[in-house]
Amino acid sequence: MTGPHDTEAPLLARLSALDIPVEIHRHPPLHTVAESRELRGTLPGGHIKNLFLRDKKRNQWLVTVLEDATVDLKALRHTLGASGNLSFGSADLLAASLGVAPGSVTPFAVIHDADEVVTMVLDRAILDHDPINAHPLHNEATAAIARDDLLRFLAACGHPPELIDLD
């Protein structure tokens, strides 16, 4: 049986190979933004939420926004150029594409998308924060990473983010 430390080990190794420092904060499993707010106390930086989306042509996006952002999927579909309506990808598709479970979705999950089937999308407002806090491939910790290092990691994984203005 693998635990959170086993799950995050390849990520931490990749970050180390890229000479990217990360600070890990351990905590009980978090499943919602509300739980995260309640538990994190004064952890500095930008706090995010992640949406794994697909369209009718099976295009996939990982959209990362600030935790308090309101996302209008109808408007976002036009921004992304989606075919038809956007919907949330199933847990099975999420596991197959990004190797994570619901509740653990994170920009770091692109490390598992070697075929580059998922388009990484960041709300530009995230870049106003440093560091950025995200799950390290599981929801029992938060990884704080410098904004520029997150961008460098995404590019190194073949997923330079498409930047959008959610507002």
DSSP file (Angstrom, degrees, kcal/mol; ACC not computed):
  #  RESIDUE AA STRUCTURE BP1 BP2  ACC     N-H-->O    O-->H-N    N-H-->O    O-->H-N    TCO  KAPPA ALPHA  PHI   PSI    X-CA   Y-CA   Z-CA
    1    1 A M              0   0    0      0, 0.0     2,-0.3     0, 0.0     0, 0.0   0.000 360.0 360.0 360.0 132.1    0.0    0.0    0.0
    2    2 A T        -     0   0    0      4,-0.0     0, 0.0     3,-0.0     0, 0.0  -0.724 360.0-160.4 -96.9 145.8    1.4    3.4   -0.9
    3    3 A G     >  -     0   0    0     -2,-0.3     4,-2.1     1,-0.0     3,-0.4  -0.527  40.0 -83.7-113.0-177.8    1.0    6.4    1.2
    4    4 A P  H  > S+     0   0    0      0, 0.0     4,-2.3     0, 0.0     5,-0.2   0.850 125.8  55.4 -57.3 -37.7    1.3   10.2    0.7
    5    5 A H  H  > S+     0   0    0      1,-0.2     4,-1.1     2,-0.2    -3,-0.0   0.885 109.1  47.5 -65.9 -36.7    5.1   10.2    1.0
    6    6 A D  H  4 S+     0   0    0     -3,-0.4    -1,-0.2     2,-0.2     3,-0.1   0.889 111.3  52.2 -67.7 -38.9    5.4    7.5   -1.8
    7    7 A T  H  < S+     0   0    0     -4,-2.1     4,-0.4     1,-0.2    -2,-0.2   0.891 114.7  40.4 -64.5 -41.2    2.9    9.5   -4.0
    8    8 A E  H  X S+     0   0    0     -4,-2.3     4,-2.7     1,-0.2     3,-0.3   0.652  91.8  88.9 -85.0 -14.3    4.9   12.8   -3.7
    9    9 A A  H  X S+     0   0    0     -4,-1.1     4,-2.4     1,-0.2     5,-0.2   0.890  87.6  47.9 -55.1 -47.0    8.4   11.2   -3.9
   10   10 A P  H  > S+     0   0    0      0, 0.0     4,-2.2     0, 0.0    -1,-0.2   0.882 113.0  50.4 -62.6 -34.8    8.6   11.4   -7.8
   11   11 A L  H  > S+     0   0    0     -4,-0.4     4,-2.7    -3,-0.3    -2,-0.2   0.947 111.1  47.0 -64.8 -48.5    7.4   15.0   -7.7
   12   12 A L  H  X S+     0   0    0     -4,-2.7     4,-2.3     1,-0.2    -1,-0.2   0.868 111.8  51.8 -63.5 -35.3   10.0   16.0   -5.0
   13   13 A A  H  X S+     0   0    0     -4,-2.4     4,-2.5    -5,-0.3    -1,-0.2   0.911 110.8  47.7 -65.8 -41.4   12.7   14.2   -7.0
   14   14 A R  H  X S+     0   0    0     -4,-2.2     4,-1.6     2,-0.2    -2,-0.2   0.920 111.9  49.2 -66.4 -42.9   11.7   16.1  -10.2
   15   15 A L  H  <>S+     0   0    0     -4,-2.7     5,-3.0     1,-0.2    -1,-0.2   0.917 111.9  49.6 -60.9 -43.1   11.7   19.5   -8.3
   16   16 A S  H ><5S+     0   0    0     -4,-2.3     3,-1.7     1,-0.2    -2,-0.2   0.911 107.8  53.1 -61.8 -43.4   15.1   18.7   -6.9
   17   17 A A  H 3<5S+     0   0    0     -4,-2.5    -1,-0.2     1,-0.3    -2,-0.2   0.818 110.5  48.1 -62.2 -30.2   16.5   17.8  -10.3
   18   18 A L  T 3<5S-     0   0    0     -4,-1.6    -1,-0.3    -5,-0.2    -2,-0.2   0.389 115.8-119.2 -87.8   2.5   15.2   21.2  -11.5
   19   19 A D  T < 5 +     0   0    0     -3,-1.7    -3,-0.2     1,-0.2    -2,-0.1   0.896  63.6 148.9  57.6  43.5   16.8   22.8   -8.5
   20   20 A I      < -     0   0    0     -5,-3.0    -1,-0.2    -6,-0.1     2,-0.2  -0.935  39.5-142.7-110.0 115.1   13.4   24.1   -7.4
   21   21 A P        -     0   0    0      0, 0.0   125,-0.5     0, 0.0     2,-0.3  -0.489  20.5-177.4 -74.8 147.6   12.9   24.4   -3.6
   22   22 A V        -     0   0    0     -2,-0.2     2,-0.5   123,-0.1   123,-0.2  -0.994  19.2-143.3-143.3 143.9    9.6   23.5   -2.1
   23   23 A E  E     -A  144   0A   0    121,-2.2   121,-3.0    -2,-0.3     2,-0.5  -0.947  16.7-152.4-111.4 122.7    8.3   23.7    1.4
   24   24 A I  E     -A  143   0A   0     -2,-0.5     2,-0.5   119,-0.2   119,-0.2  -0.823   7.5-167.2-100.8 129.3    5.9   20.9    2.5
   25   25 A H  E     -A  142   0A   0    117,-3.0   117,-2.3    -2,-0.5     2,-0.2  -0.965  15.5-146.5-114.7 114.0    3.3   21.5    5.2
   26   26 A R  E     +A  141   0A   0     -2,-0.5   115,-0.3   115,-0.2   114,-0.0  -0.535  31.0 147.5 -81.9 145.5    1.7   18.3    6.5
   27   27 A H        -     0   0    0    113,-2.0     3,-0.1    -2,-0.2    13,-0.0  -0.967  51.5 -71.6-162.7 168.7   -1.9   18.2    7.6
   28   28 A P  S    S-     0   0    0      0, 0.0    11,-0.0     0, 0.0   113,-0.0  -0.248  75.8 -69.7 -61.5 160.4   -4.9   15.9    7.7
   29   29 A P        -     0   0    0      0, 0.0     2,-0.4     0, 0.0   111,-0.2  -0.257  51.8-155.2 -55.5 135.9   -6.6   15.2    4.4
   30   30 A L        +     0   0    0    109,-2.0   111,-0.1    73,-0.2     3,-0.1  -0.947  21.5 170.9-115.8 136.3   -8.4   18.2    2.9
   31   31 A H        +     0   0    0     -2,-0.4     2,-0.3     1,-0.1    -1,-0.1   0.578  62.4  36.7-118.0 -16.7  -11.2   17.8    0.4
   32   32 A T  S  > S-     0   0    0      1,-0.1     4,-1.9    17,-0.0    -1,-0.1  -0.908  75.9-115.6-136.6 161.7  -12.6   21.3    0.1
   33   33 A V  H  > S+     0   0    0     -2,-0.3     4,-2.7     1,-0.2     5,-0.2   0.885 117.2  56.8 -60.9 -39.1  -11.5   24.9    0.0
   34   34 A A  H  > S+     0   0    0      1,-0.2     4,-2.1     2,-0.2    -1,-0.2   0.919 106.6  48.0 -61.1 -43.8  -13.4   25.5    3.2
   35   35 A E  H  > S+     0   0    0      1,-0.2     4,-1.8     2,-0.2    -1,-0.2   0.901 111.5  51.6 -62.1 -39.9  -11.4   22.8    5.0
   36   36 A S  H  X S+     0   0    0     -4,-1.9     4,-2.4     1,-0.2    -2,-0.2   0.927 109.1  49.0 -62.9 -46.2   -8.2   24.3    3.7
   37   37 A R  H  X S+     0   0    0     -4,-2.7     4,-0.7     1,-0.2    -1,-0.2   0.908 111.5  50.5 -59.5 -42.6   -9.0   27.8    4.9
   38   38 A E  H  < S+     0   0    0     -4,-2.1    -1,-0.2    -5,-0.2    -2,-0.2   0.858 118.2  36.6 -65.2 -36.8   -9.9   26.4    8.3
   39   39 A L  H  < S+     0   0    0     -4,-1.8    -2,-0.2    -5,-0.2    -1,-0.2   0.789 102.0  68.4 -90.1 -29.4   -6.8   24.4    8.8
   40   40 A R  H ><  -     0   0    0     -4,-2.4     3,-1.2     1,-0.2     2,-0.3   0.707  68.0-175.9 -75.0 -19.4   -4.0   26.5    7.2
   41   41 A G  T 3<  -     0   0    0     -4,-0.7    -1,-0.2     1,-0.2    -2,-0.1  -0.452  69.5 -12.2  64.3-121.2   -3.9   29.4    9.6
   42   42 A T  T 3  S+     0   0    0     -2,-0.3    -1,-0.2     2,-0.0    -2,-0.1   0.054  81.4 153.2-106.5  25.1   -1.5   32.0    8.4
   43   43 A L    <   -     0   0    0     -3,-1.2    90,-0.1     1,-0.1    -3,-0.1  -0.389  42.8-131.7 -56.4 117.4    0.3   30.0    5.7
   44   44 A P        +     0   0    0      0, 0.0     2,-0.1     0, 0.0    -1,-0.1  -0.214  56.9  42.3 -75.3 162.9    1.4   32.8    3.3
   45   45 A G  S    S-     0   0    0     85,-0.2     2,-0.3    87,-0.1    87,-0.2  -0.422  93.4 -32.6 105.0-175.6    0.9   33.0   -0.4
   46   46 A G  E     -b  132   0A   0     85,-2.7    87,-2.9    -2,-0.1     2,-0.4  -0.647  49.6-153.4 -84.7 135.8   -1.7   32.3   -3.0
   47   47 A H  E     -b  133   0A   0     -2,-0.3    20,-3.0    85,-0.2    21,-0.3  -0.927  20.2-166.6-112.3 135.6   -4.1   29.5   -2.3
   48   48 A I  E     -D   66   0B   0     85,-0.9     2,-0.3    -2,-0.4    18,-0.2  -0.662  21.3-150.4-122.0 166.5   -5.7   27.8   -5.3
   49   49 A K  E     -D   65   0B   0     16,-2.5    16,-2.4    -2,-0.2     2,-0.4  -0.960  19.6-144.7-132.1 155.7   -8.4   25.5   -6.5
   50   50 A N  E     -D   64   0B   0     -2,-0.3     2,-0.5    14,-0.2    14,-0.2  -0.965   6.4-160.9-129.2 134.8   -8.1   23.2   -9.6
   51   51 A L  E     -D   63   0B   0     12,-2.9    12,-2.9    -2,-0.4     2,-0.8  -0.965   6.7-156.0-118.0 122.1  -10.8   22.2  -12.1
   52   52 A F  E     +D   62   0B   0     -2,-0.5    37,-2.5    10,-0.2     2,-0.3  -0.878  30.4 177.3 -97.0 111.9  -10.2   19.2  -14.3
   53   53 A L  E     -DE  61  88B   0      8,-2.7     8,-2.6    -2,-0.8     2,-0.3  -0.790  18.0-176.3-121.7 155.7  -12.5   19.8  -17.3
   54   54 A R  E     -DE  60  87B   0     33,-2.6    33,-2.4    -2,-0.3     6,-0.2  -0.957  12.0-145.4-142.6 162.0  -13.3   18.2  -20.6
   55   55 A D    >   -     0   0    0      4,-1.5     3,-1.8    -2,-0.3    29,-0.2  -0.612  42.2 -86.9-119.1-175.3  -15.4   19.0  -23.6
   56   56 A K  T 3  S+     0   0    0     27,-1.8    28,-0.1    29,-0.3    30,-0.1   0.725 126.2  56.2 -69.6 -19.5  -17.5   16.9  -26.0
   57   57 A K  T 3  S-     0   0    0     26,-0.4    -1,-0.3     2,-0.1     3,-0.1   0.268 119.7-109.3 -91.9  11.8  -14.5   16.2  -28.3
   58   58 A R    <   +     0   0    0     -3,-1.8     2,-0.2     1,-0.2    -2,-0.1   0.656  65.4 153.7  69.1  18.4  -12.6   14.8  -25.2
   59   59 A N        -     0   0    0     24,-0.1    -4,-1.5    59,-0.0     2,-0.4  -0.524  30.9-149.3 -69.0 147.7  -10.2   17.7  -25.0
   60   60 A Q  E     -Df  54 118B   0     57,-0.8    59,-2.5    -6,-0.2     2,-0.4  -0.955  16.9-176.1-128.9 143.2   -9.0   18.1  -21.4
   61   61 A W  E     -Df  53 119B   0     -8,-2.6    -8,-2.7    -2,-0.4     2,-0.6  -0.985  20.0-152.3-134.3 145.3   -7.9   21.1  -19.3
   62   62 A L  E     -Df  52 120B   0     57,-2.6    59,-3.0    -2,-0.4     2,-0.6  -0.963  24.3-167.4-112.3 109.2   -6.5   21.6  -15.9
   63   63 A V  E     -Df  51 121B   0    -12,-2.9   -12,-2.9    -2,-0.6     2,-0.5  -0.877   3.2-166.8-105.1 120.8   -7.7   25.0  -14.9
   64   64 A T  E     +Df  50 122B   0     57,-2.9    59,-2.5    -2,-0.6     2,-0.3  -0.930  16.3 161.6-112.8 126.4   -6.0   26.5  -11.8
   65   65 A V  E     -D   49   0B   0    -16,-2.4   -16,-2.5    -2,-0.5     2,-0.1  -0.851  47.9 -76.3-134.0 166.3   -7.6   29.6  -10.2
   66   66 A L  E >   -D   48   0B   0     -2,-0.3     3,-2.3   -18,-0.2   -18,-0.3  -0.398  51.2-110.7 -63.5 147.5   -7.4   31.4   -6.9
   67   67 A E  T 3  S+     0   0    0    -20,-3.0   -19,-0.1     1,-0.3    -1,-0.1   0.745 115.3  46.5 -57.1 -28.6   -9.4   29.6   -4.2
   68   68 A D  T 3  S+     0   0    0    -21,-0.3    -1,-0.3     2,-0.1     2,-0.1   0.368  85.5 120.2 -97.4   6.3  -12.1   32.3   -4.0
   69   69 A A    <   -     0   0    0     -3,-2.3     2,-0.5     1,-0.1    -4,-0.1  -0.410  59.0-136.4 -70.7 144.5  -12.6   32.8   -7.7
   70   70 A T        -     0   0    0     -2,-0.1     2,-0.6     2,-0.0    -2,-0.1  -0.902  18.5-154.4 -98.8 127.1  -16.0   32.1   -9.3
   71   71 A V        -     0   0    0     -2,-0.5     2,-0.9    -6,-0.0     3,-0.1  -0.911   7.1-159.0-110.5 119.1  -15.7   30.2  -12.5
   72   72 A D     >  -     0   0    0     -2,-0.6     4,-2.9    94,-0.2     5,-0.2  -0.844   5.4-163.7 -93.5 104.6  -18.4   30.5  -15.1
   73   73 A L  H  > S+     0   0    0     -2,-0.9     4,-1.9     1,-0.2    13,-0.2   0.813  86.6  56.2 -63.4 -30.4  -18.0   27.4  -17.2
   74   74 A K  H  > S+     0   0    0      2,-0.2     4,-0.8     1,-0.2    -1,-0.2   0.925 113.4  39.7 -67.5 -42.9  -20.1   28.8  -20.1
   75   75 A A  H >> S+     0   0    0      1,-0.2     4,-1.7    -3,-0.2     3,-0.6   0.898 113.8  55.1 -70.6 -39.7  -17.8   31.8  -20.4
   76   76 A L  H 3X S+     0   0    0     -4,-2.9     4,-2.6     1,-0.2     5,-0.2   0.845  97.9  63.2 -63.3 -33.7  -14.7   29.7  -19.8
   77   77 A R  H 3X>S+     0   0    0     -4,-1.9     5,-2.5     1,-0.2     4,-1.0   0.890 105.6  45.7 -59.2 -38.2  -15.6   27.4  -22.7
   78   78 A H  H <<5S+     0   0    0     -4,-0.8    -1,-0.2    -3,-0.6     3,-0.2   0.905 111.1  52.2 -70.7 -41.4  -15.3   30.3  -25.1
   79   79 A T  H  <5S+     0   0    0     -4,-1.7    -2,-0.2     1,-0.2    -1,-0.2   0.892 116.1  40.6 -59.4 -40.5  -12.0   31.4  -23.5
   80   80 A L  H  <5S-     0   0    0     -4,-2.6    -1,-0.2    -5,-0.1    -2,-0.2   0.632 108.0-123.4 -84.7 -14.7  -10.6   27.9  -23.9
   81   81 A G  T  <5 +     0   0    0     -4,-1.0    -3,-0.2    -5,-0.2    -4,-0.1   0.835  47.6 176.2  73.5  32.4  -12.1   27.3  -27.4
   82   82 A A      < -     0   0    0     -5,-2.5     2,-0.8    -6,-0.2    -1,-0.2  -0.326  35.4-117.1 -70.9 152.2  -13.9   24.2  -26.1
   83   83 A S  S    S-     0   0    0      2,-0.1   -27,-1.8    -2,-0.0   -26,-0.4  -0.826  79.0 -31.9 -89.7 110.3  -16.2   22.2  -28.4
   84   84 A G  S    S-     0   0    0     -2,-0.8    -2,-0.1   -29,-0.2     2,-0.0  -0.309 113.3 -12.8  74.7-163.3  -19.6   22.4  -26.7
   85   85 A N        -     0   0    0      1,-0.1   -29,-0.3   -30,-0.1     2,-0.3  -0.330  65.7-122.7 -73.0 151.9  -20.1   22.7  -23.0
   86   86 A L        +     0   0    0    -13,-0.2     2,-0.3   -31,-0.1   -31,-0.2  -0.709  32.2 178.9 -87.7 144.8  -17.4   22.0  -20.5
   87   87 A S  E     -E   54   0B   0    -33,-2.4   -33,-2.6    -2,-0.3     2,-0.3  -0.948  36.2 -91.7-138.9 163.5  -18.0   19.4  -17.9
   88   88 A F  E     -E   53   0B   0     -2,-0.3   -35,-0.3   -35,-0.2     2,-0.1  -0.572  45.3-116.0 -75.2 135.3  -15.9   18.0  -15.0
   89   89 A G        -     0   0    0    -37,-2.5   -37,-0.1    -2,-0.3    -1,-0.1  -0.414  34.9-105.3 -68.7 147.1  -13.8   15.0  -16.0
   90   90 A S     >  -     0   0    0      1,-0.1     4,-2.6    -2,-0.1     5,-0.2  -0.191  26.7-108.7 -68.0 163.9  -14.6   11.8  -14.2
   91   91 A A  H  > S+     0   0    0      1,-0.2     4,-2.4     2,-0.2     5,-0.2   0.873 121.3  52.6 -60.5 -37.8  -12.5   10.3  -11.5
   92   92 A D  H  > S+     0   0    0      2,-0.2     4,-2.4     1,-0.2    -1,-0.2   0.924 110.7  45.4 -66.0 -43.9  -11.4    7.6  -13.9
   93   93 A L  H  > S+     0   0    0      2,-0.2     4,-2.7     1,-0.2     5,-0.3   0.898 112.4  52.6 -65.6 -39.8  -10.3   10.1  -16.6
   94   94 A L  H  X>S+     0   0    0     -4,-2.6     4,-2.9     2,-0.2     5,-0.8   0.931 111.7  45.5 -59.6 -47.1   -8.6   12.2  -14.0
   95   95 A A  H  X5S+     0   0    0     -4,-2.4     4,-1.1     4,-0.2    -2,-0.2   0.909 115.5  47.0 -63.8 -42.2   -6.6    9.2  -12.7
   96   96 A A  H  <5S+     0   0    0     -4,-2.4    -2,-0.2    -5,-0.2    -1,-0.2   0.882 122.6  33.6 -68.0 -38.4   -5.8    8.1  -16.3
   97   97 A S  H  <5S+     0   0    0     -4,-2.7    -2,-0.2    -5,-0.2    -3,-0.2   0.883 137.6  13.8 -86.8 -41.5   -4.7   11.5  -17.5
   98   98 A L  H  <5S-     0   0    0     -4,-2.9    14,-0.3    -5,-0.3    -3,-0.2   0.447  89.5-126.5-121.0  -3.9   -3.1   13.1  -14.4
   99   99 A G  S  <<S+     0   0    0     -4,-1.1     2,-0.3    -5,-0.8    -4,-0.2   0.749  71.5 107.2  67.4  24.5   -2.6   10.2  -12.0
  100  100 A V        -     0   0    0     -6,-0.7    -1,-0.2    -9,-0.1    -2,-0.2  -0.878  63.3-122.2-130.3 164.7   -4.4   11.8   -9.0
  101  101 A A    >   -     0   0    0     -2,-0.3     3,-2.2    36,-0.3     4,-0.1  -0.654  45.3 -80.1 -99.8 158.4   -7.8   11.4   -7.3
  102  102 A P  T 3  S+     0   0    0      0, 0.0    -1,-0.1     0, 0.0   -12,-0.0  -0.312 121.6  34.6 -53.3 141.5  -10.5   13.9   -6.8
  103  103 A G  T 3  S+     0   0    0     -3,-0.1   -73,-0.2    35,-0.1    35,-0.1   0.262 111.3  67.0  91.8 -11.5   -9.6   16.2   -3.9
  104  104 A S    <   +     0   0    0     -3,-2.2    33,-0.3    33,-0.1     2,-0.1   0.191  64.4 139.0-122.7  13.7   -5.9   16.0   -4.8
  105  105 A V        +     0   0    0    -55,-0.1    30,-0.3    -4,-0.1   -55,-0.2  -0.389  24.0 155.7 -66.6 137.4   -6.0   17.8   -8.1
  106  106 A T    >   -     0   0    0     28,-0.1     3,-1.7    -2,-0.1     4,-0.2  -0.985  57.8-110.5-159.0 151.4   -3.0   20.1   -8.5
  107  107 A P  G >  S+     0   0    0      0, 0.0     3,-1.5     0, 0.0     4,-0.1   0.801 114.3  69.6 -60.8 -25.1   -0.9   21.7  -11.2
  108  108 A F  G >  S+     0   0    0     27,-0.4     3,-1.9     1,-0.3     4,-0.1   0.730  78.8  80.0 -62.8 -20.2    1.9   19.4  -10.1
  109  109 A A  G X   +     0   0    0     -3,-1.7     3,-2.2     1,-0.3     4,-0.3   0.670  68.6  81.7 -65.1 -16.1   -0.2   16.5  -11.6
  110  110 A V  G X  S+     0   0    0     -3,-1.5     3,-1.4     1,-0.3    -1,-0.3   0.710  72.6  79.7 -62.4 -15.3    1.0   17.4  -15.1
  111  111 A I  G <  S+     0   0    0     -3,-1.9    -1,-0.3     1,-0.3    -2,-0.2   0.785  93.6  48.7 -58.1 -26.3    4.1   15.4  -14.2
  112  112 A H  G <  S+     0   0    0     -3,-2.2     2,-1.3   -14,-0.3    -1,-0.3   0.524  89.4  86.0 -91.0  -7.7    2.0   12.3  -15.0
  113  113 A D    X   +     0   0    0     -3,-1.4     3,-1.6    -4,-0.3    -1,-0.2  -0.499  44.3 155.3 -96.6  66.3    0.8   13.6  -18.4
  114  114 A A  T 3  S+     0   0    0     -2,-1.3    -1,-0.2     1,-0.3    -2,-0.1   0.794  73.4  55.2 -63.0 -29.0    3.7   12.4  -20.5
  115  115 A D  T 3  S-     0   0    0     -3,-0.2    -1,-0.3   -18,-0.1    -2,-0.1   0.497 104.4-132.9 -83.6  -2.9    1.4   12.3  -23.6
  116  116 A E    <   +     0   0    0     -3,-1.6    -2,-0.1    -6,-0.2    -3,-0.0   0.899  57.0 143.6  53.4  48.5    0.5   16.0  -23.0
  117  117 A V        +     0   0    0    -20,-0.2   -57,-0.8   -58,-0.0     2,-0.5   0.644  53.5  72.7 -87.7 -16.6   -3.3   15.4  -23.5
  118  118 A V  E    S-f   60   0B   0    -21,-0.2     2,-0.5    -5,-0.1   -57,-0.2  -0.850  74.9-142.1-103.0 132.4   -4.2   17.9  -20.8
  119  119 A T  E     -f   61   0B   0    -59,-2.5   -57,-2.6    -2,-0.5     2,-0.5  -0.827  16.9-137.4 -91.8 125.2   -3.8   21.7  -21.4
  120  120 A M  E     -f   62   0B   0     -2,-0.5    42,-3.0    40,-0.2     2,-0.4  -0.711  23.8-174.5 -84.5 127.3   -2.6   23.5  -18.3
  121  121 A V  E     -fg  63 162B   0    -59,-3.0   -57,-2.9    -2,-0.5     2,-0.4  -0.989   5.1-170.7-127.1 128.2   -4.5   26.8  -17.8
  122  122 A L  E     -fg  64 163B   0     40,-2.4    42,-2.4    -2,-0.4     2,-0.5  -0.963  26.0-125.5-118.6 134.6   -3.6   29.4  -15.1
  123  123 A D  E >   - g   0 164B   0    -59,-2.5     3,-2.3    -2,-0.4     4,-0.4  -0.665  25.1-131.9 -71.0 127.0   -5.7   32.4  -14.1
  124  124 A R  G >  S+     0   0    0     40,-3.5     3,-1.4    -2,-0.5     4,-0.2   0.755 101.1  72.9 -55.2 -27.2   -3.2   35.3  -14.4
  125  125 A A  G >  S+     0   0    0     39,-0.3     3,-1.5     1,-0.3    -1,-0.3   0.767  84.5  67.9 -61.5 -25.2   -4.3   36.6  -11.0
  126  126 A I  G X  S+     0   0    0     -3,-2.3     3,-2.1     1,-0.3    -1,-0.3   0.853  88.2  66.0 -60.7 -33.6   -2.4   33.7   -9.4
  127  127 A L  G <  S+     0   0    0     -3,-1.4    -1,-0.3    -4,-0.4    -2,-0.2   0.565  85.4  71.0 -70.9  -7.1    0.8   35.3  -10.6
  128  128 A D  G <  S+     0   0    0     -3,-1.5     2,-0.3    -4,-0.2    -1,-0.3   0.509  93.0  73.9 -80.3  -4.9    0.2   38.2   -8.2
  129  129 A H  S <  S-     0   0    0     -3,-2.1    18,-0.1    -4,-0.1     3,-0.1  -0.854  70.4-146.1-115.2 145.4    1.0   35.8   -5.3
  130  130 A D  S    S+     0   0    0     -2,-0.3   -85,-0.2     1,-0.2     2,-0.2  -0.853  79.6  27.3-156.2 117.1    4.3   34.3   -4.2
  131  131 A P  S    S-     0   0    0      0, 0.0   -85,-2.7     0, 0.0     2,-0.4   0.505  79.8-149.0 -80.7 178.4    4.6   31.6   -3.1
  132  132 A I  E     -bC  46 145A   0     13,-3.1    13,-2.4   -87,-0.2     2,-0.5  -0.948   9.8-144.2-112.2 135.6    1.8   29.5   -4.5
  133  133 A N  E     +bC  47 144A   0    -87,-2.9   -85,-0.9    -2,-0.4     2,-0.3  -0.875  30.0 153.9-107.3 128.5    0.3   26.7   -2.4
  134  134 A A  E     - C   0 143A   0      9,-2.3     9,-3.9    -2,-0.5   -28,-0.1  -0.964  47.5 -90.6-146.5 159.5   -0.8   23.4   -4.0
  135  135 A H        -     0   0    0    -30,-0.3     2,-1.0    -2,-0.3   -27,-0.4  -0.502  32.7-130.0 -68.9 141.6   -1.2   19.8   -3.1
  136  136 A P  S    S-     0   0    0      0, 0.0  -125,-0.1     0, 0.0  -124,-0.1  -0.369  73.6 -63.4 -90.0  55.9    1.9   17.6   -3.8
  137  137 A L  S    S+     0   0    0     -2,-1.0     2,-0.3   -33,-0.3   -36,-0.3   0.438 127.7  55.7  78.8   3.6   -0.2   15.0   -5.7
  138  138 A H  S    S-     0   0    0      3,-0.2     3,-0.5   -38,-0.1    -1,-0.1  -0.953  84.1-119.8-153.4 166.4   -2.2   14.1   -2.6
  139  139 A N  S    S+     0   0    0     -2,-0.3  -109,-2.0     1,-0.2     3,-0.0   0.120  91.5  84.8-103.2  22.9   -4.4   16.1   -0.1
  140  140 A E  S    S+     0   0    0   -111,-0.2  -113,-2.0   -36,-0.1     2,-0.3   0.177  96.6  28.3-105.9  17.0   -2.5   15.4    3.1
  141  141 A A  E     -A   26   0A   0     -3,-0.5     2,-0.4  -115,-0.3  -115,-0.2  -0.978  67.2-133.1-162.4 163.4    0.0   18.2    2.6
  142  142 A T  E     -A   25   0A   0   -117,-2.3  -117,-3.0    -2,-0.3     2,-0.5  -0.994  16.9-150.9-124.2 133.8    0.4   21.6    1.0
  143  143 A A  E     -AC  24 134A   0     -9,-3.9    -9,-2.3    -2,-0.4     2,-0.6  -0.920   5.5-154.8-106.9 122.5    3.5   22.4   -1.1
  144  144 A A  E     +AC  23 133A   0   -121,-3.0  -121,-2.2    -2,-0.5     2,-0.4  -0.867  21.9 171.9 -98.1 124.7    4.6   26.1   -1.2
  145  145 A I  E     - C   0 132A   0    -13,-2.4   -13,-3.1    -2,-0.6  -123,-0.1  -0.980  37.7-101.7-134.5 143.0    6.5   26.9   -4.3
  146  146 A A     >  -     0   0    0   -125,-0.5     4,-2.3    -2,-0.4     3,-0.2  -0.347  33.9-120.1 -62.4 143.8    7.8   30.2   -5.7
  147  147 A R  H  > S+     0   0    0      1,-0.2     4,-2.0     2,-0.2     5,-0.2   0.913 113.0  46.4 -51.6 -51.2    5.6   31.6   -8.5
  148  148 A D  H  > S+     0   0    0      1,-0.2     4,-2.0     2,-0.2    -1,-0.2   0.834 110.6  54.0 -66.3 -31.3    8.4   31.6  -11.1
  149  149 A D  H  > S+     0   0    0      2,-0.2     4,-2.7    -3,-0.2    -1,-0.2   0.864 105.4  53.1 -70.6 -35.3    9.5   28.1  -10.0
  150  150 A L  H  X S+     0   0    0     -4,-2.3     4,-2.6     2,-0.2    -2,-0.2   0.937 110.0  48.1 -62.5 -44.9    6.0   26.8  -10.6
  151  151 A L  H  X S+     0   0    0     -4,-2.0     4,-2.1     1,-0.2    -2,-0.2   0.899 112.2  49.2 -61.9 -40.1    6.0   28.2  -14.1
  152  152 A R  H  X S+     0   0    0     -4,-2.0     4,-2.4     2,-0.2    -1,-0.2   0.902 110.6  50.5 -66.2 -41.6    9.4   26.7  -14.7
  153  153 A F  H  X S+     0   0    0     -4,-2.7     4,-1.5     2,-0.2    -2,-0.2   0.938 110.0  49.7 -60.2 -48.3    8.2   23.3  -13.4
  154  154 A L  H  <>S+     0   0    0     -4,-2.6     5,-2.9     1,-0.2     3,-0.3   0.915 112.5  47.2 -59.5 -44.0    5.2   23.3  -15.7
  155  155 A A  H ><5S+     0   0    0     -4,-2.1     3,-1.8     1,-0.2    -1,-0.2   0.904 108.8  54.4 -63.9 -41.1    7.3   24.2  -18.7
  156  156 A A  H 3<5S+     0   0    0     -4,-2.4    -1,-0.2     1,-0.3    -2,-0.2   0.772 106.3  53.3 -64.9 -25.3    9.8   21.5  -17.9
  157  157 A C  T 3<5S-     0   0    0     -4,-1.5    -1,-0.3    -3,-0.3    -2,-0.2   0.322 124.2-104.4 -89.9   7.4    6.9   19.0  -17.8
  158  158 A G  T < 5S+     0   0    0     -3,-1.8    -3,-0.2    -5,-0.1    -2,-0.1   0.702  96.1 104.9  78.8  19.6    5.8   20.0  -21.3
  159  159 A H      < +     0   0    0     -5,-2.9    -4,-0.2    -6,-0.2    -3,-0.1  -0.382  43.1 177.2-129.9  54.4    2.9   22.0  -20.0
  160  160 A P        -     0   0    0      0, 0.0   -40,-0.2     0, 0.0    -8,-0.1  -0.433  43.1-108.8 -57.3 130.6    3.7   25.7  -20.2
  161  161 A P        -     0   0    0      0, 0.0     2,-0.6     0, 0.0   -40,-0.2  -0.288  13.3-129.5 -72.9 145.9    0.5   27.2  -18.9
  162  162 A E  E     -g  121   0B   0    -42,-3.0   -40,-2.4    -3,-0.1     2,-0.5  -0.825  31.4-140.9 -82.0 122.9   -2.0   29.1  -21.0
  163  163 A L  E     +g  122   0B   0     -2,-0.6     2,-0.3   -42,-0.2   -40,-0.2  -0.770  25.2 178.4 -93.3 130.8   -2.6   32.3  -19.1
  164  164 A I  E     -g  123   0B   0    -42,-2.4   -40,-3.5    -2,-0.5     2,-0.8  -0.880  32.2-127.7-126.1 159.3   -6.2   33.6  -18.9
  165  165 A D        -     0   0    0     -2,-0.3   -42,-0.1   -42,-0.2    -2,-0.0  -0.911  19.9-167.0-105.2 103.2   -7.9   36.5  -17.3
  166  166 A L              0   0    0     -2,-0.8   -94,-0.2     1,-0.3    -1,-0.2   0.858 360.0 360.0 -61.9 -36.4  -10.8   34.9  -15.4
  167  167 A D              0   0    0     -3,-0.1    -1,-0.3   -98,-0.0    -2,-0.0   0.491 360.0 360.0 -76.1 360.0  -12.4   38.3  -14.8
